[in-house]
């Protein structure tokens, strides 16, 4: 009788894919909140204790996204695990929103970063 240990069943793969989706959704929420924070504090010139955390989170996500040529490494991971459509299958969002994340969050991030730089330069 073969041991169940060490064998990947279909349920194990599905659970792993759901776990990756949950983690990636959490990363998305952190990044979306960070971008909105950066935009807000840049526009109002009101830094908070969370501004550095938001900058690190948003810029790290941006670097990872660009370094992977516009594809999230978690998408590649769920595709390798057998997800049918890895393009947006690694996140719990409607497809129309997931397909437009860079276009929706890129401009506020850039505007916020430029505003923060402007205020920093002219606050001296």
C-alpha positions as a Markdown table, in Angstrom:
| # | Residue | x | y | z |
|---|---|---|---|---|
| 1 | Unk | 0.0 | 0.0 | 0.0 |
| 2 | Unk | 1.7 | 3.3 | -1.1 |
| 3 | Unk | 2.2 | 6.0 | 1.4 |
| 4 | Unk | 0.2 | 9.2 | 1.1 |
| 5 | Unk | 3.2 | 11.2 | 2.3 |
| 6 | Unk | 5.1 | 13.0 | -0.4 |
| 7 | Unk | 2.4 | 12.5 | -3.0 |
| 8 | Unk | 0.7 | 15.5 | -4.5 |
| 9 | Unk | -2.9 | 15.0 | -5.0 |
| 10 | Unk | -5.2 | 17.2 | -7.0 |
| 11 | Unk | -6.6 | 18.6 | -3.8 |
| 12 | Unk | -3.1 | 19.5 | -2.5 |
| 13 | Unk | -2.4 | 21.4 | -5.7 |
| 14 | Unk | -5.7 | 23.2 | -5.5 |
| 15 | Unk | -5.1 | 24.2 | -1.9 |
| 16 | Unk | -1.6 | 25.5 | -2.9 |
| 17 | Unk | -3.1 | 27.5 | -5.7 |
| 18 | Unk | -5.7 | 29.0 | -3.4 |
| 19 | Unk | -3.0 | 29.8 | -0.8 |
| 20 | Unk | -0.9 | 31.6 | -3.5 |
| 21 | Unk | -4.0 | 33.5 | -4.6 |
| 22 | Unk | -4.6 | 34.6 | -1.0 |
| 23 | Unk | -1.0 | 35.7 | -0.5 |
| 24 | Unk | -1.0 | 37.5 | -3.8 |
| 25 | Unk | -4.3 | 39.2 | -3.0 |
| 26 | Unk | -2.8 | 40.4 | 0.2 |
| 27 | Unk | 0.3 | 41.7 | -1.6 |
| 28 | Unk | -2.1 | 43.5 | -4.0 |
| 29 | Unk | -4.0 | 45.1 | -1.2 |
| 30 | Unk | -0.8 | 46.2 | 0.5 |
| 31 | Unk | 0.5 | 47.6 | -2.8 |
| 32 | Unk | -2.8 | 49.3 | -3.7 |
| 33 | Unk | -2.9 | 50.9 | -0.3 |
| 34 | Unk | 0.7 | 52.0 | -0.6 |
| 35 | Unk | 0.2 | 53.6 | -4.0 |
| 36 | Unk | -2.9 | 55.5 | -2.7 |
| 37 | Unk | -1.0 | 56.6 | 0.4 |
| 38 | Unk | 1.9 | 57.9 | -1.7 |
| 39 | Unk | -0.4 | 59.8 | -4.0 |
| 40 | Unk | -2.3 | 61.3 | -1.0 |
| 41 | Unk | 0.7 | 62.4 | 1.0 |
| 42 | Unk | 2.4 | 63.7 | -2.1 |
| 43 | Unk | -0.6 | 65.7 | -3.1 |
| 44 | Unk | -1.1 | 67.1 | 0.4 |
| 45 | Unk | 2.5 | 67.3 | 1.4 |
| 46 | Unk | 1.7 | 65.4 | 4.6 |
| 47 | Unk | 4.1 | 62.6 | 5.2 |
| 48 | Unk | 3.3 | 60.1 | 8.0 |
| 49 | Unk | 5.1 | 57.4 | 9.8 |
| 50 | Unk | 3.7 | 55.0 | 7.1 |
| 51 | Unk | 5.1 | 56.9 | 4.1 |
| 52 | Unk | 8.5 | 55.0 | 4.1 |
| 53 | Unk | 6.8 | 51.7 | 4.4 |
| 54 | Unk | 4.5 | 52.5 | 1.5 |
| 55 | Unk | 7.4 | 53.7 | -0.6 |
| 56 | Unk | 9.3 | 50.5 | 0.1 |
| 57 | Unk | 6.3 | 48.3 | -0.7 |
| 58 | Unk | 5.2 | 50.1 | -3.9 |
| 59 | Unk | 8.7 | 50.5 | -5.3 |
| 60 | Unk | 9.7 | 46.8 | -4.5 |
| 61 | Unk | 6.5 | 45.6 | -6.2 |
| 62 | Unk | 7.3 | 47.9 | -9.2 |
| 63 | Unk | 10.9 | 46.6 | -9.5 |
| 64 | Unk | 9.8 | 43.0 | -9.3 |
| 65 | Unk | 7.1 | 43.6 | -11.9 |
| 66 | Unk | 9.5 | 45.3 | -14.3 |
| 67 | Unk | 12.3 | 42.8 | -13.7 |
| 68 | Unk | 9.9 | 40.0 | -14.7 |
| 69 | Unk | 8.9 | 41.9 | -17.9 |
| 70 | Unk | 5.4 | 42.8 | -16.7 |
| 71 | Unk | 4.6 | 39.4 | -15.3 |
| 72 | Unk | 4.3 | 38.6 | -11.6 |
| 73 | Unk | 6.5 | 35.6 | -10.5 |
| 74 | Unk | 3.4 | 34.3 | -8.6 |
| 75 | Unk | 1.5 | 34.1 | -11.9 |
| 76 | Unk | 4.3 | 31.9 | -13.3 |
| 77 | Unk | 4.2 | 29.8 | -10.2 |
| 78 | Unk | 0.5 | 29.0 | -10.4 |
| 79 | Unk | 0.9 | 28.3 | -14.1 |
| 80 | Unk | 3.6 | 25.8 | -13.3 |
| 81 | Unk | 1.3 | 24.2 | -10.8 |
| 82 | Unk | -1.3 | 23.6 | -13.4 |
| 83 | Unk | -3.7 | 26.6 | -13.1 |
| 84 | Unk | -5.7 | 26.9 | -16.3 |
| 85 | Unk | -5.2 | 30.6 | -16.8 |
| 86 | Unk | -2.2 | 31.9 | -14.9 |
| 87 | Unk | -2.5 | 35.4 | -16.3 |
| 88 | Unk | -4.9 | 36.5 | -13.5 |
| 89 | Unk | -5.6 | 33.2 | -11.8 |
| 90 | Unk | -3.2 | 34.0 | -9.0 |
| 91 | Unk | -5.3 | 36.9 | -7.6 |
| 92 | Unk | -8.9 | 37.2 | -6.3 |
| 93 | Unk | -10.0 | 40.1 | -8.5 |
| 94 | Unk | -12.3 | 40.4 | -11.5 |
| 95 | Unk | -10.4 | 39.9 | -14.7 |
| 96 | Unk | -11.2 | 43.4 | -16.0 |
| 97 | Unk | -9.6 | 44.9 | -13.0 |
| 98 | Unk | -6.6 | 42.6 | -12.8 |
| 99 | Unk | -5.8 | 43.2 | -16.5 |
| 100 | Unk | -5.6 | 47.0 | -15.8 |
| 101 | Unk | -3.7 | 47.2 | -12.5 |
| 102 | Unk | -0.6 | 48.7 | -14.0 |
| 103 | Unk | -2.6 | 51.3 | -16.0 |
| 104 | Unk | -4.7 | 52.1 | -12.9 |
| 105 | Unk | -2.0 | 52.3 | -10.3 |
| 106 | Unk | 1.0 | 53.5 | -12.3 |
| 107 | Unk | -0.1 | 57.1 | -12.8 |
| 108 | Unk | -1.1 | 57.8 | -9.2 |
| 109 | Unk | 2.2 | 56.2 | -8.1 |
| 110 | Unk | 4.2 | 58.4 | -10.5 |
| 111 | Unk | 2.3 | 61.6 | -9.5 |
| 112 | Unk | 2.7 | 60.8 | -5.8 |
| 113 | Unk | 6.5 | 60.2 | -6.2 |
| 114 | Unk | 7.0 | 63.4 | -8.2 |
| 115 | Unk | 4.9 | 65.4 | -5.7 |
| 116 | Unk | 7.0 | 64.0 | -2.8 |
| 117 | Unk | 10.2 | 64.8 | -4.6 |
| 118 | Unk | 8.9 | 68.3 | -5.4 |
| 119 | Unk | 8.0 | 69.0 | -1.8 |
| 120 | Unk | 11.2 | 67.6 | -0.5 |
| 121 | Unk | 13.3 | 69.7 | -2.9 |
| 122 | Unk | 11.4 | 73.0 | -2.3 |
| 123 | Unk | 10.9 | 72.5 | 1.5 |
| 124 | Unk | 14.6 | 73.2 | 2.0 |
